[in-house]
Each structure stands twice: as C-alpha cells, then as structure tokens.
C-alpha cells in the first residue's frame, strides 16, 4: 500500500503534462461518452424531448466529466498548468463531437457549427475548474494539519 499524498489520497506516478493530459482526456471520456450517447439515443427514440429536464441532467453529467478530466490531469502531473487541464476536457469534447458530426453528416441532419466552439470553451472551463480543485486537493485543506 502506498503512502498517502498531500491531499490525503494515494501517491500517484509522476507523469509529464502531455502524458497526464492524455490520461485526463481518457478519464473525461469515461464519463462524457456514455452520457452523450445515452442522451442522444433517448432524444432520437423520442423517449424524451430535447428540452426535457433529463437532457439538462445529462448536460451536467457531461460537464462534470470535463471537470474530472481536468482534475485527473493536474492530479497526475502537479507541475502541469491549468491549460493542460482545460485541454484534456476540450479534447474529450472534440473527440465525442467529431463522431457526432460524422454521424450527422451521414444521416444528412443539419449541423450547428457555431455552437461547437462555444461548447468546447465551456468544456475547457469545466476542465480548468477541475484542475483548480485538484491543485487545492494537492495542497491539502487549510488548517488540516500541524
């Protein structure tokens, strides 16, 4: 069993920012991809309306996945800047949306190109917030020790 880290969690392997970003992207995809696919399947099958509160629940889960990716990036590479955390979330969003765009083009559905940059920035912001939380986690809580 490994010794606990500064934030109370296990000691993790030290990775370069690039390696941490790749793993952060995978961490985000673990949450983002199933939520996005399940949401789209429910909307396409008309089980829920696009304006349903359930859709907003999936949006929140997707944004939380972006934050998880940013958190993982900073947690795995403490010297990585918050840009790496934002990048991991934005990359996860880009990968999921790339698949979605290809499927929409195959089906002949309309695509709202203007929404993609805005939503990528929103996802990057969530990744950055997750990275900020990870930094605080690594420092430890104020007043927790000594």
N, C-alpha and C positions, 0 to 999 in steps of 0.2 A: 504494500500500500504506500502510495507516495505522500510526501509531506504536503500539508495544505499551503496554498498560495496566500498572498497578502489579503485577498478578498474572502478568504475562508474556503475557497474551492480547491480542488486538486491541482498540483503542479502540472502544467501542460508543456508539451515540447515547444521549444523556441523556433519559430519559423520566420522566414523573410516576409516582408509586406506582400510581395507578389504571391507567395505560397498561401499566406493567410487569406488574401483576397479570394483566391480560387476556392479555398475551403469555406470561406464565408458565403460565397455565391452558392455553393452546393448546399450549405446549411439553409440559406434562404429558399432555395428551390424545393427543399423537403417540405416546407410549409406552403409556399406560394403556388407551385404547380398543381398539387391536388385540389387546393381551394379554387383556383381559377378554372380548372377543368370541370370540377363538380358544379360550380356556379353556372358555367356556360351550358352544361348538359341540362341542368334544371330549367334554364331560360329557354333553350332550344326545344325542349319537350313540352313547353308551356305549363310545367308544373308550378312555376312561379312567374310573376310578372317582372319585367326589368326594373320597375320602380318599387318592388316589394321590399319590406324591411329586411327580409332574409338576404337579399342582394347586398344591402349595406353591411350586414354581418360578415359576409364573405369578403367585402372590401376591407373591413377592419382586420380580418384574419390575414389577408394578403399584405397589408401594411405592417402588421406585426411580424410577418415573415421577413420583410425587408429589414426591420429593426433587429431581428435575430441574426440576420446575415452580417450586419454591421457590428453587432456585439461579438459574434464569433471571430470576425477579422481582427478586432483590437485585442480580444482575449488571447488569440493565438500569436499575435505579434504586437506586444505593447509599444514598440517604437514606431509602429505604422501611424501615419497621420489619419485624421478623420476623413480625408479624401478617399483613402483606401476603403474605409467602411462604407462610405457613400457609393463608391464604385461597385462594391460587391452586391449591394441591393439593386442598383441600377442595371447591372449586368444580368442579374436574375430576372428582372422585369423584361429586359430586352430579349432574353432567350425565350421566355414564355410568349411574349408578344410576337416574336418572329414566327413561331409556329402558328400562332393565331392568324397572322396576316396571310401566311401561305394558305392556310385552310380557307380563309375568307375569299382569297383570290381564286382558288379552285372552285368554290361554290358560286362565285360571281356576286357575293354580298358586297355592299358598299363599305368603304373604309374611311374612317375619320382620321386623316393624317395629322391634323392639328392637335389632336388630343394626346398623341404619343409622347411628344417632348414634355408636355406639362406633367403627364403621369410619371414619366421617367424621373423628372425632377422631384416629384412628390415622393417617389420610392427612394430616391437618393437621400432626401431629407430624413426619411424614416431610418435609413441605414446609418446616417450620421448621428441621429439621436440614440440609436442602439450602441454606436461606438462611444458616445459620450457616457452612457450608462456603464459600459464596460470599463472605461477609464476610472470612473468613480468606484466601481467594484474592485479594481486592482489596487487602488489607493487604500481601500478599506473605509469603513464608516468613520466619520469624525467622532471622536470621543469613545471609540470602541475599545481602544487599547490603552496601555500604560497610563 
